[in-house]
């Protein structure tokens, strides 16, 4: 049976297009589409359980994105030739899609839902992560799964002042903006990216440009949805009880409102909120507590959320007593850990991050091996969020998606500030020790301080701040909050993180928990973020304003030299013997990379003498004397027929100084002219045509002695050698036999 395929085409307006088709693949899924741009093809599917599991009061949504190596005609790296756990890049793409989709399902839809996206065919000119959001939304569009509004995501770049939608990787390398935008037709839902110190106005312009492209992609999905014509499934809605809701509200709202305006600490506030909950539960019978447990918990949370939000909207007071644009107290310290190459503590309110810096060679670079990207990172940042940072005891299950995402945001915030003067591979690790709001932005601040403490050359310090939003659709009121708390993030409508220098934005990440965000609120948030960012920068630069002049005494120093490619083998030696012995003798690490037929040598060590010894050895290996030049040499060995001398500027590089080149006078014994350890100059003659060996001369630099007056004069009429005719035949075969006696002695 030939499948019935439905297809829509999206014209990007520059000769490129995106197609969405359904009906050919994965027809047993609730919805499936293939999105194609160039030769890149993504398959997206969605499956949702028909009923929700008992006791579930949230949406168990899983978004999975995978890149298949076969899509790029490649084999997986490593020992096992099979795709395994997702890479960090795949996890980041999952998060990009999840954060846009999750708020758009009905609040009371709790059926387990799985969205899977996989790269089936790769095009080196197409970055597939920019198509993942479109593919996921299109799969939902052709399914019967309830979903409020269709969305899409695009990447926007700016090259030579011109915005580009879904650029190639080559174009992205030339761009000063790399942002992923997720939105519905009406409003922005997600922003994430990095920039090279752009202004708030430029950022809004880029978002608006991306939004127009998203609208066209949503229109294509609407056409596809109408062509398929599936009816949205019915599902069992959450149970409600107006009497229970009113009872909980009457018992709790005023109490929550009172606690919310008390200006208390996180722990104190949590204890008071818990006490209120216990009071409410005590107002119900044991039978009611068992029968209505889910409803009571839901209405308690709803009452608490409303009270906290109204305190902010009505009184302009936040949970810790601050104004909406006020930043929590900050203290910082650098050089806290004595053995690290750089360290810093950044504490803002009840959020604390301890950052460390480690310096290494290119051998420590982070290798990227994906179907869609290969390369290395010489700067990378890892973020750790242990459970004790929030006062909890939880099992450790490896690196979470959240840790990957927060670390990547901080890395993008800082990486463009590293200058070309930095010769190291740099690893920053942030250990979050306390968390009550925006530990990722604390990581950016601690990372900046630690980099400067380590002596890493950064152009400018970077700070970060998280903005929140409290809004009321009924009254149209809203308030943008600077430096949000954990509770304000949890109970609020937005988490908008912005990082930058004093001159512009370097990275951002925005999550919206309502259906969208209008531009007026976004512009207000960006302006408030700029003011807060500059305030935090002032606190950082009070502690350390610029990178240290040198790395610390115990930190490795690095020297880079370039040698001709022909000498790489000599430096490595047979089986690596030369380089291994050199590293052992000098206490250094030596890395050689072949680039453009040249050897780039990195020497890493803490002992300057050891590093100098390596440089001297390299000079010796690549030393090539020039004909006619004068060099200082040292006698290292005495022979009957000359002296072995070593070039002073290239220790270990030896040459024979023949006895005939010691002096103009006849030399009977080499020791009559030179002795072991003598240092003198010689002239490099070049390659001797007879011996095919290098030849140097001492006598060539000495004045020629005057002619001996007792020596008979030369016959001026004597013909030149070439005009004298052949020499007598001296072939031994033509000589007569020698007359030797029986003892082998010649006769007289």
C-alpha positions, 0 to 999 in steps of 0.5 A: 500500500502506497502511503498517503503523504501530506507535505508543507513547504516553508520558504526562508526567502533566500533560496532555502526552504524547509519541508514538513511531511507526514504519513510515510514514517512511524505511523503507529506513533500518535503523531510523526513528521519528517522535517527536511532542510537541504539534505538534513532530515529529522524524524519527530514522533510523539506518543502520549498515554491514553490515561494518567497514572494514579496520583500524578499531579504533573505532566510527565513529559520526556523530550529526547533528541539523538543524532545517529552517526549513520546520518553523517556516514560515520562510525561511532567513536570509542570501543563500542560501535553503538550510540549510547548515552546522549552527549552534552550537545544532545542534552542541550537540544532536548532542553531547548525543546522541552522548555518551550513545549512544557508550559503549553500543555493543559494544566490538568493533562497528566498523561505520560508523554514522550517526544522523540526527535532523531537526526536521520540524515545530516547536511554539513551546511545545516545545523539540525538543532535549529529544526528540532523545535519545529519538528516536535511541534509539527508532530504534536500538530498532526497528533490527537494530543491536547496542546494549547498552541503551536510553536517553533524555534529558529537560530538567528545570527548576524553577519556583517550587520545582516540577520540570518535565520538558521545559518550554517556553521561557517556563517555562525563562526563569522557572526556576533550573535548566536541565539535560539528563539522559541515562540508562538505566533503571539509571543516569545516563549524561550531565548538562549544564546551567546553574543559578542557584547551586543546592546539590549536594543540589538538583542530585541531586534534579533528576537523580533527578526526571528519571531517573524520567521517563526510565524511563517513556520507556525502557519505551515504547521496550521495548514498541515494540521488542517489537512490531517484533521485529527480530533483532539482526544478527550481525557479525564480532567482533574477532580475539583471541589469548590467547597474544599478550595474555599475552605483551604483558601479561607484558612490559609491565604491571609496567613501566607500573605502575612509570612510573605511580607515578613522579610524572612530567610529561606529556611525560616520562611519554609518552616512557617509555610510548613506550619501553615500547611499543618494547620490546614490539614488539621482542620480536616478529619482523618478520613478527609485527609486520606480521601482529599489529600491530592485536592488539599495539597493542590489548593494549599499550593494555589493559595500560597502562590497567589498570596506570594504573588499578590504581596509583590504586586500589591505592596511591591515587597518581596519574600526577603524584603527587597524592592523589585530592582534590588540586589541581595548583599554580595561578598567575594574572595579570590585565591581561597584554595592554595593548590588550585591554579585559580579559585574564587568564592562568590556569594549573593544572599543565600546563593554561593558558588566556589569556582576553580581554574585548571590550566593545561595544554592542548592535550586536555582540550575537550574533544567534540565527536558528534555526527553534526560537529567535530572539533575541540574546545580549549575553554570549557566549564563544568557546573555541579549542583550537589543536594546539600546546596539546598539542604537536601539528601538525595542520591547522586545519579550522575550529571543531570540535564540541568547541570549540563544546561547551567554549565553550558550557559556560564561557559558561553557567557565567559568564553568570548572574553578569553583573548588570543594571548591565552596559550592554555586549555582552561577548565573552570569548575563551579561547585554550588555550595548554597542555592536560593536563586540563580546559581548559574549566574553565581557561577558566571561571577565566580568563574570571572573572578577565578579566571582573573585570579589564575592569571588567564587573560580575559578582555573584560570581567563578566557578571550575570543576573537572573530576572523574574516576572510576576503577572496577573492576567485579570488585572494586567499588572506585572512586576519584573524582579531583579536577582530572583530567589528560588521561591520567586522562580518556582512561583513566578512566570519567568526566569530570564538570565542575562550575562555581560560586561560593562559594554554589552551582553555575552549570553542569555537564557529565558524560560517562560512559564506562561504562554508567552511574553510580550516585548514591553515586558522583555525590554523592561527586564533587559534594562533592569538586568543591565542595571543589576549587571553593572552593580554586580560588576562593581562588586567583582572589580572591588576584589580583583579588577584585572587578570594577574600579570603572571600565573601562580608560582605552582601553576604551570607555565606554557611556552609555544614554539614552532618547528619545521615539520621535518624535525618533528620525528627527530624531536619525538625520537624512535618510539617516542624515546627522545621526547619521553626522556626529555620530559622525565629529565626536565619535569615538563609536559611536551605536546606536539601538533602538526599544523600546516606541515609545521610542528606546534610544540607546547611546553608546560611546566613549573620549573623555568630551568626545565622549560629552558632545557627543553627549548635548548634541546629543540634549538639543538635539534632544529639547528642548521648552520649556514655556509660561511657563518661563524659559530662558537664551539666547544671541544667535547672529544679528542681524536688522533685526526681531529677534535669533535666540537659541539655548537655552543648555541645548540648543545648536543649538535656535534661536528668533526673539526679535522686536524687539517683545519685546526691551523695553517701550520702543519699540526702533528698532535691535535692537543698542540692546538686545542684541548678538551673544554676549549671554546673558540670560533669556527667557520662553517664550510658546508658539506665536504664533497669527498666525505659528504660530511659537514665541515668546519674550519678554525684556520679559516678565521685565523690570519694566513701566515706570511710565505716562507722565504727559504721555500723555493719559488714556484715555477711560474712557467709550469702548466696548470694541472688540467693542462699537464696531461694524464698522471702516471697509472697508479692502478695497483693491479699494474704494479709489480709484485712486492719483494717481501721476505718470509716474515712479511718484511719488505726488502730494503 
